[in-house]
Amino acid sequence: MSRRCDLTGKGAQVGHKVSHSNIKTKRRFLPNLLNVTLMSDTLGRSVKLRVSANALKSVDHRGGLDAFLAKAKDEQLAPKAQLLKRQIKKKQAAAG
């Protein structure tokens, strides 16, 4: 399983661990991923996602999963999030 956020696509970064004597060795900076279940009001069901803590704060700030996906640009979303966004748009178009 890759260390990648299902909403934002945020992944691991590479950098250096620097010792006291200034020796640099490679290391990975991993995102803070959480397994969460978010409710989609439009779809009327819950969705299990592996989301970074930063993205989870953004979802709460914007007022839920549907509002977060509606406001986000497609280029900034991970493939799983783009699929959810399309499903929500399709359901909203059919509703009215």
Backbone as JSON Lines, residues from 0, in Angstrom:
{"i":0,"aa":"M","n":[0.84,-1.17,0.0],"ca":[0.0,0.0,0.0],"c":[0.89,1.24,0.0]}
{"i":1,"aa":"S","n":[0.64,2.15,-0.93],"ca":[1.49,3.33,-1.03],"c":[1.11,4.34,0.03]}
{"i":2,"aa":"R","n":[2.08,5.12,0.42],"ca":[1.86,6.17,1.41],"c":[1.42,7.43,0.68]}
{"i":3,"aa":"R","n":[0.16,7.45,0.27],"ca":[-0.38,8.55,-0.52],"c":[-1.79,8.87,-0.06]}
{"i":4,"aa":"C","n":[-2.1,10.15,0.06],"ca":[-3.41,10.6,0.49],"c":[-4.43,10.37,-0.63]}
{"i":5,"aa":"D","n":[-5.6,9.83,-0.28],"ca":[-6.64,9.55,-1.27],"c":[-7.34,10.82,-1.77]}
{"i":6,"aa":"L","n":[-7.26,11.91,-1.04],"ca":[-7.91,13.15,-1.48],"c":[-6.95,14.08,-2.21]}
{"i":7,"aa":"T","n":[-5.85,14.4,-1.58],"ca":[-4.95,15.4,-2.16],"c":[-3.82,14.8,-2.98]}
{"i":8,"aa":"G","n":[-3.55,13.51,-2.81],"ca":[-2.45,12.88,-3.53],"c":[-1.1,13.14,-2.91]}
{"i":9,"aa":"K","n":[-1.1,13.75,-1.72],"ca":[0.16,14.05,-1.04],"c":[0.88,12.75,-0.72]}
{"i":10,"aa":"G","n":[2.19,12.68,-1.02],"ca":[2.97,11.47,-0.81],"c":[4.23,11.74,-0.02]}
{"i":11,"aa":"A","n":[5.09,10.75,0.01],"ca":[6.35,10.86,0.76],"c":[7.31,11.79,0.04]}
{"i":12,"aa":"Q","n":[8.11,12.51,0.81],"ca":[9.15,13.36,0.27],"c":[10.51,12.82,0.71]}
{"i":13,"aa":"V","n":[11.55,13.19,-0.01],"ca":[12.89,12.72,0.3],"c":[13.74,13.9,0.74]}
{"i":14,"aa":"G","n":[14.56,13.67,1.76],"ca":[15.44,14.71,2.25],"c":[16.65,14.11,2.93]}
{"i":15,"aa":"H","n":[17.32,14.91,3.74],"ca":[18.51,14.45,4.44],"c":[18.29,14.47,5.94]}
{"i":16,"aa":"K","n":[18.82,13.45,6.6],"ca":[18.97,13.49,8.05],"c":[20.37,14.06,8.27]}
{"i":17,"aa":"V","n":[20.46,15.13,9.04],"ca":[21.74,15.79,9.25],"c":[22.19,15.55,10.68]}
{"i":18,"aa":"S","n":[23.35,14.92,10.84],"ca":[23.87,14.62,12.17],"c":[24.53,15.85,12.77]}
{"i":19,"aa":"H","n":[24.93,15.72,14.02],"ca":[25.62,16.82,14.71],"c":[26.93,17.18,13.99]}
{"i":20,"aa":"S","n":[27.57,16.18,13.39],"ca":[28.82,16.44,12.67],"c":[28.58,16.81,11.2]}
{"i":21,"aa":"N","n":[27.32,17.1,10.88],"ca":[26.9,17.57,9.55],"c":[27.03,16.49,8.47]}
{"i":22,"aa":"I","n":[26.95,15.21,8.84],"ca":[26.92,14.13,7.86],"c":[25.48,13.97,7.39]}
{"i":23,"aa":"K","n":[25.28,13.93,6.07],"ca":[23.93,13.87,5.52],"c":[23.64,12.46,5.0]}
{"i":24,"aa":"T","n":[22.55,11.88,5.47],"ca":[22.1,10.57,4.99],"c":[20.66,10.72,4.54]}
{"i":25,"aa":"K","n":[20.31,9.97,3.51],"ca":[18.96,10.08,2.95],"c":[17.91,9.57,3.93]}
{"i":26,"aa":"R","n":[16.74,10.2,3.91],"ca":[15.62,9.76,4.7],"c":[14.33,10.14,3.99]}
{"i":27,"aa":"R","n":[13.22,9.57,4.44],"ca":[11.92,9.87,3.84],"c":[11.05,10.6,4.85]}
{"i":28,"aa":"F","n":[10.36,11.63,4.39],"ca":[9.38,12.34,5.19],"c":[8.01,11.8,4.78]}
{"i":29,"aa":"L","n":[7.37,11.04,5.66],"ca":[6.09,10.4,5.33],"c":[4.93,11.28,5.77]}
{"i":30,"aa":"P","n":[3.85,11.32,4.98],"ca":[2.68,12.11,5.38],"c":[1.96,11.43,6.54]}
{"i":31,"aa":"N","n":[1.27,12.23,7.31],"ca":[0.52,11.74,8.47],"c":[-0.84,11.22,7.97]}
{"i":32,"aa":"L","n":[-0.89,9.93,7.61],"ca":[-2.1,9.35,7.02],"c":[-2.99,8.72,8.09]}
{"i":33,"aa":"L","n":[-4.31,8.91,7.9],"ca":[-5.3,8.38,8.81],"c":[-6.37,7.65,8.01]}
{"i":34,"aa":"N","n":[-6.83,6.52,8.53],"ca":[-7.96,5.82,7.92],"c":[-9.24,6.41,8.48]}
{"i":35,"aa":"V","n":[-10.03,7.04,7.62],"ca":[-11.25,7.71,8.09],"c":[-12.44,7.28,7.22]}
{"i":36,"aa":"T","n":[-13.61,7.42,7.79],"ca":[-14.86,7.21,7.07],"c":[-15.58,8.54,7.03]}
{"i":37,"aa":"L","n":[-15.75,9.08,5.83],"ca":[-16.41,10.37,5.66],"c":[-17.78,10.17,5.03]}
{"i":38,"aa":"M","n":[-18.74,10.96,5.47],"ca":[-20.11,10.85,4.98],"c":[-20.33,11.82,3.82]}
{"i":39,"aa":"S","n":[-20.87,11.29,2.73],"ca":[-21.24,12.14,1.6],"c":[-22.75,12.34,1.65]}
{"i":40,"aa":"D","n":[-23.17,13.59,1.83],"ca":[-24.6,13.89,1.94],"c":[-25.31,13.67,0.6]}
{"i":41,"aa":"T","n":[-24.67,14.03,-0.49],"ca":[-25.27,13.89,-1.81],"c":[-25.47,12.43,-2.19]}
{"i":42,"aa":"L","n":[-24.43,11.61,-1.99],"ca":[-24.51,10.19,-2.34],"c":[-25.31,9.41,-1.31]}
{"i":43,"aa":"G","n":[-25.42,9.93,-0.1],"ca":[-26.18,9.26,0.94],"c":[-25.49,8.02,1.49]}
{"i":44,"aa":"R","n":[-24.17,8.01,1.43],"ca":[-23.42,6.86,1.95],"c":[-22.09,7.34,2.49]}
{"i":45,"aa":"S","n":[-21.46,6.47,3.26],"ca":[-20.14,6.81,3.79],"c":[-19.06,6.25,2.88]}
{"i":46,"aa":"V","n":[-17.9,6.89,2.9],"ca":[-16.79,6.53,2.03],"c":[-15.55,6.35,2.9]}
{"i":47,"aa":"K","n":[-14.89,5.19,2.77],"ca":[-13.65,4.95,3.52],"c":[-12.48,5.47,2.69]}
{"i":48,"aa":"L","n":[-11.66,6.3,3.31],"ca":[-10.51,6.9,2.64],"c":[-9.29,6.88,3.55]}
{"i":49,"aa":"R","n":[-8.12,6.91,2.95],"ca":[-6.86,7.06,3.68],"c":[-6.38,8.47,3.4]}
{"i":50,"aa":"V","n":[-6.55,9.35,4.39],"ca":[-6.4,10.78,4.18],"c":[-5.31,11.33,5.1]}
{"i":51,"aa":"S","n":[-4.59,12.33,4.61],"ca":[-3.61,13.01,5.46],"c":[-4.35,13.88,6.47]}
{"i":52,"aa":"A","n":[-3.71,14.12,7.6],"ca":[-4.32,14.94,8.66],"c":[-4.58,16.35,8.14]}
{"i":53,"aa":"N","n":[-3.71,16.84,7.29],"ca":[-3.88,18.17,6.71],"c":[-5.14,18.23,5.84]}
{"i":54,"aa":"A","n":[-5.36,17.21,5.03],"ca":[-6.55,17.17,4.18],"c":[-7.82,17.03,5.01]}
{"i":55,"aa":"L","n":[-7.75,16.29,6.1],"ca":[-8.9,16.1,6.98],"c":[-9.3,17.44,7.61]}
{"i":56,"aa":"K","n":[-8.31,18.25,7.98],"ca":[-8.6,19.58,8.52],"c":[-9.26,20.44,7.45]}
{"i":57,"aa":"S","n":[-8.82,20.32,6.2],"ca":[-9.39,21.1,5.1],"c":[-10.84,20.69,4.84]}
{"i":58,"aa":"V","n":[-11.12,19.39,4.93],"ca":[-12.48,18.9,4.73],"c":[-13.41,19.47,5.81]}
{"i":59,"aa":"D","n":[-12.96,19.46,7.05],"ca":[-13.76,20.03,8.14],"c":[-13.95,21.53,7.95]}
{"i":60,"aa":"H","n":[-12.91,22.21,7.52],"ca":[-12.97,23.66,7.35],"c":[-13.96,24.06,6.26]}
{"i":61,"aa":"R","n":[-14.0,23.29,5.2],"ca":[-14.87,23.62,4.06],"c":[-16.3,23.13,4.24]}
{"i":62,"aa":"G","n":[-16.57,22.36,5.29],"ca":[-17.95,21.97,5.57],"c":[-18.33,20.6,5.07]}
{"i":63,"aa":"G","n":[-17.41,19.67,5.01],"ca":[-17.73,18.3,4.64],"c":[-17.09,17.88,3.33]}
{"i":64,"aa":"L","n":[-17.24,16.59,3.06],"ca":[-16.6,15.99,1.88],"c":[-17.13,16.58,0.58]}
{"i":65,"aa":"D","n":[-18.44,16.73,0.47],"ca":[-19.04,17.24,-0.77],"c":[-18.56,18.66,-1.07]}
{"i":66,"aa":"A","n":[-18.53,19.51,-0.06],"ca":[-18.1,20.9,-0.25],"c":[-16.61,20.96,-0.59]}
{"i":67,"aa":"F","n":[-15.81,20.1,0.04],"ca":[-14.38,20.06,-0.25],"c":[-14.13,19.69,-1.7]}
{"i":68,"aa":"L","n":[-14.81,18.64,-2.18],"ca":[-14.6,18.18,-3.55],"c":[-15.14,19.18,-4.57]}
{"i":69,"aa":"A","n":[-16.24,19.86,-4.24],"ca":[-16.82,20.84,-5.16],"c":[-15.89,22.03,-5.36]}
{"i":70,"aa":"K","n":[-15.21,22.43,-4.29],"ca":[-14.35,23.6,-4.35],"c":[-12.96,23.29,-4.9]}
{"i":71,"aa":"A","n":[-12.53,22.05,-4.79],"ca":[-11.17,21.67,-5.21],"c":[-11.07,21.56,-6.73]}
{"i":72,"aa":"K","n":[-9.89,21.89,-7.25],"ca":[-9.64,21.75,-8.68],"c":[-9.28,20.3,-8.98]}
{"i":73,"aa":"D","n":[-9.63,19.84,-10.18],"ca":[-9.39,18.44,-10.55],"c":[-7.91,18.09,-10.57]}
{"i":74,"aa":"E","n":[-7.05,19.04,-10.95],"ca":[-5.62,18.76,-11.04],"c":[-5.01,18.5,-9.66]}
{"i":75,"aa":"Q","n":[-5.63,19.05,-8.6],"ca":[-5.09,18.91,-7.26],"c":[-5.61,17.67,-6.54]}
{"i":76,"aa":"L","n":[-6.55,16.97,-7.13],"ca":[-7.16,15.8,-6.48],"c":[-6.51,14.51,-6.96]}
{"i":77,"aa":"A","n":[-6.49,13.53,-6.07],"ca":[-6.02,12.19,-6.4],"c":[-7.08,11.5,-7.27]}
{"i":78,"aa":"P","n":[-6.71,10.45,-8.0],"ca":[-7.68,9.77,-8.88],"c":[-8.94,9.28,-8.16]}
{"i":79,"aa":"K","n":[-8.78,8.75,-6.95],"ca":[-9.94,8.27,-6.2],"c":[-10.89,9.42,-5.85]}
{"i":80,"aa":"A","n":[-10.33,10.58,-5.53],"ca":[-11.13,11.76,-5.21],"c":[-11.82,12.3,-6.46]}
{"i":81,"aa":"Q","n":[-11.15,12.23,-7.62],"ca":[-11.77,12.69,-8.86],"c":[-12.99,11.83,-9.2]}
{"i":82,"aa":"L","n":[-12.87,10.52,-8.97],"ca":[-13.99,9.62,-9.2],"c":[-15.17,9.97,-8.3]}
{"i":83,"aa":"L","n":[-14.9,10.22,-7.03],"ca":[-15.96,10.62,-6.09],"c":[-16.61,11.93,-6.52]}
{"i":84,"aa":"K","n":[-15.79,12.88,-6.98],"ca":[-16.31,14.18,-7.4],"c":[-17.26,14.01,-8.6]}
{"i":85,"aa":"R","n":[-16.88,13.16,-9.55],"ca":[-17.74,12.91,-10.71],"c":[-19.06,12.27,-10.29]}
{"i":86,"aa":"Q","n":[-19.01,11.32,-9.36],"ca":[-20.23,10.67,-8.88],"c":[-21.15,11.67,-8.2]}
{"i":87,"aa":"I","n":[-20.58,12.57,-7.41],"ca":[-21.39,13.58,-6.71],"c":[-22.01,14.54,-7.7]}
{"i":88,"aa":"K","n":[-21.23,15.0,-8.7],"ca":[-21.78,15.91,-9.72],"c":[-22.92,15.26,-10.5]}
{"i":89,"aa":"K","n":[-22.75,13.98,-10.84],"ca":[-23.75,13.24,-11.6],"c":[-25.04,13.12,-10.79]}
{"i":90,"aa":"K","n":[-24.92,12.83,-9.5],"ca":[-26.09,12.69,-8.63],"c":[-26.8,14.03,-8.46]}
{"i":91,"aa":"Q","n":[-26.02,15.12,-8.32],"ca":[-26.61,16.45,-8.18],"c":[-27.33,16.88,-9.44]}
{"i":92,"aa":"A","n":[-26.76,16.54,-10.62],"ca":[-27.38,16.89,-11.89],"c":[-28.69,16.14,-12.08]}
{"i":93,"aa":"A","n":[-28.71,14.88,-11.65],"ca":[-29.93,14.09,-11.78],"c":[-31.02,14.55,-10.81]}
{"i":94,"aa":"A","n":[-30.6,15.08,-9.66],"ca":[-31.56,15.53,-8.65],"c":[-32.21,16.86,-9.02]}
{"i":95,"aa":"G","n":[-31.5,17.67,-9.76],"ca":[-32.17,18.91,-10.08],"c":[-31.28,19.96,-10.52]}
